[in-house]
Structure formats: C-alpha cells, structure tokens
C-alpha cells in the first residue's frame, strides 16, 4: 500500500523520533505490526516484517533493556548508539520514501536522520543528568519511559500517523528549546565566572 504523502511524512517523523529513542524497539514493533497485518509497510520496508529481523531486533532490544538501566553502562551505551540509531533511522526514511522524487527522498532521508539525532541527543542528555544520582530508581524510570515512548509512538504512527507525527514534532521542538535554554544558561555562567576571574586579577594588581 502506498501511503498518501502527508501520512508518509507524519509516519516518518514519528518513527524517526522513536528510533532515536530506541531503534531496536522501533524496528521490532514495526516488524510485528506488519507481520500480523495490523499495518502495511511501504514495499521497500517489507524486510522489516521478516522473522529474522524481528528476532534480531527483539534480542538486541532485550540487551538494551538491561544495559540501559545500569548507571554508567547506560551512558556509554547511549553514546555508542549515536552511530547506530541515526544511520538506521536515515536508512529507513530513505527506503520508505523510495516512491517519491529523488529530491524529496533526499530530504526525507536527511530529516529522518536529523529527527533521530535530536531525539537521541535529548535522551542522552537526560541520562547524563540522571546517571550521577545515587539512587537507581530515577535512572530505571527514565529508561522505562523511553522504552514505552518508542513502542507506543511507533504503534500510534501506524493507526493515527498525524497524531503521532504531531507528538513527535512537539517533542523535537521541546528538546530544541531546552537545549537552547541550557546553552544560554551555561554561557551566562561562563561569562559570570570569567567576569569574577577578571575582578580577582584586578584586585590582585591593585593589592
């Protein structure tokens, strides 16, 4: 089945964001939904419904499910997956948009990678902030929340692509705004520290 252009765009936004959070859960969910005929994937993504792909992504999801809940290990795991989540998301967007013009396909591929990178970056930043916490519950809760978001957003994209795409787009905007706020806060602190150092040096010279 060929999805209408608007639905395909919404689906790609949602799935790309979900892949940035947990690519194995996203691929496994897509594969199961397609294999059970709950949804029909674009022809170029039919390989995702193979039991081999479903089993492999499911096994890797199980590994991530454990690794992502161990303080310290989770941060290393997420950093390393920058080189997996983003390329896989871009590849799925490329394959799913094969029916579009070359320019539109290139734009979809780029957008898929960028959306996944933003989602991945937001998740990694959140994990970096929570990991130093001495208690493990916040770390585990954040990880479970990410797993649930990836699965539920992927499922929602198959039944209500516009809603799922809107949610993903809103989350992307929130992450960007939070990143800008954090950057400005760090910049302000750096400027304040720099000013304090200058004052100390001036007082030192006067003394």
N, C-alpha and C positions, 0 to 999 in steps of 0.2 A: 504494500500500500504506500502510495506517495502522499506524504503529509502536505497540507497547504503551507505556503511559505511562512505565514505568521505563526502557525502551530509549530513548525520545524524550528523556527528561531527561538520560541519560548521553551521548547523541549531542550534545545542545545544549551541555552542559558542555565536551565535548572540542572541538567545532567553534568555540565562542565563544573558548576559550583559544587555539586555533590562529589564529583571526582576529586576536586581539590581538597575536600574534607577526608574522604576515604574512597580511593579509587577501586579497591578490591570489592568493597560492599556494593558500590555502584554497579560495577560490571556484573557481579553475581546476581544482583536484583534485576537488572535489565535482562540478563540471560534467562532467569527463571520465569519472568513475566512473559517473555517472548516464547519460551519453550512450552509454557502452559496455555499459549494463545490468548493471554489476557491483553496483550498488545501486539501490534505488528511493526517490527523494526524496518527501517529502510533496507532494501536488498543488500547494500554494501556492509551492513552490520549484522547480517544473518549468522556470521561465525560466532557472535557473542552467545547465541542460543544453543551452541554445541555443548553437550555434557562435559566434554574435555575442558572447555573454557570455564564453564560454571564450576566444575570441581576444582580446577586450579585456583580460580579467584576466590572460591569459598575457603579453600585451605589457607591461602595467603591472608584472607580476612581473619581467620581463626588465629593465625600467628600475630597479626597486628592487634587483634582484640586483647591479647595478653601483653604484648610488648608495649602497647600504648598506655598501659595502666601502671607501669613500673616507673617511679620517679627517676629521672636521669636517662634511663633507656628510652623513654618516650620522646625526649627532646632530640636525642641522636637519631632515633628512628624517623621522626618528622623532618629533620634537616636533610637526611639522606633521600627521603622520598620526594624532595623537590625535583629530583632528576627522573622520577617515575610518574608522579601524578600529573604534572604539567604536560610532558610529551604525550602520555596516553590520552589525556583529555583533548589535546590538539589533534591527535590521530583520529579519535572517534568523531570529532567535529568535521574533520576532512572527509572521512568516509561517509558520514551521514548526509553531507551536503554535496555529494557527487553529482546529484541531478541538477544542481544549479550551474550558473555560468562560471567560468574559471575565476573571474574577479570576485564573485560572490562566495565561491568556495574558499578562496584565499582569505577573504575577510572573515568567514565563519571559522576557519582554522585558527586564525590569529586571535579572534575573540574567545574561542574556546580555551586556548592556552592562557590568555590573559585573565579570564574569569577564574580559571582553576588556580592560577598563581596568586590571585588576590585572596581567594578562599583559603588556600594553603598557607599563605603568609599570615592571615588573620588567626588561623588555628595554631600555627607555630608560635606566634607572639603570645597568644593566650596561654599556651602550655609553658612557655618560658617564664611567664609571670607567676604561674601557679606552682610549677615544679619545686621551687625552693621552700614551699610551705612544709612545715614539719609533719603535719597530719596528711595521710594519704587520701582522705575522703573527697576533698575538693578536686584532686587530680583524677580520681576514678570517675567522679560525677561528670566532670568536663569531658572525659573520654567517652563515657556512655552517651552523653548528649550529642557528641559529634557523630557517633555511630548511628544513633537514632535519626539524626538530621539527614545523613547521607541516604539511608534506606527510605525514609518517609518522603523525602523530596524527590527521589527517583521514582517511587511509586506514584506520587501525586502528579509528576510530569507526564505519566502515561495515561492518566484519566482526566486531569484538568491542567493541560500544559500552560495555559495562560496564567492560571493562579500560581502554579509552581514557578514559572518564569518570573512573575511579578515578585514573589517572595525572594527568589534568588537575587534579582536585580536590587531589591531593597537592602538585602544583606550586604551586597557588594558596596552599595553607597554608604552604608553604616560603617563598614570596615575602612573605607577610604577616608571618611570624615574622622573616625577615631585615630587613624594613622596620622592625619594632618594635625589633629589636636595634640597627639603625643609628640610629634616632631616639633611643634611650636613650643610646647612645654619644655622639652629638652633644650631647645635653642635658647629659651628665656633663662633657664637655669645656667646654661653655659655662659651666657652673656653676664649674668649676675656674678657668677664665680670669677669670670675674667675681670669684671669691674672691681671685685673685692681684692683680687691679687694686685691690681694696679694701685689701689689705695694703700695696701700694705707696703708696697715698694716705695710709694711717695712718702709715707710716714717714716720709712727706714732711711730715706735720703735726708729728710728734714732732721731726723734724730742724729 
